[in-house]
Amino acid sequence: MQSATGAYEPVATAVSTGDRVAPKATWQVLYRQLQRRRDEIIHEIRTYPPPIPACDVQFNYLLEQRTNVLREIKALERIDVEDSSALQGFVSASAFC
């Protein structure tokens, strides 16, 4: 989740610290976070200034990030919302959580 300073902070601290939180609630928070990040990346791509985006390293990085966040959303969708150990593994491996 993005803080007031613009930095991204993990939202799944309950999962990573072992606090007792309903797995479904954690899953929903993770899913919303990934969707927000996806939307931010897509917005950056849409508003990226010309010219020649294919030759621009930052633009290519945004395209890569979009692919990665979509991949993580699909991976999260495959996790049982009640499986807390799978959610913890997901958070540990995620580049966006």
Secondary structure, 3 states (H helix, E strand, C coil): CECCCCCECCCCHHHHHCCCCCHHHHHHHHHHHHHHHHHHHHHHHHCCCCCCHHHCHHHHHHHHHHHHHHHHHHHHHCCCCCCHHHHHHHHHHCCCC
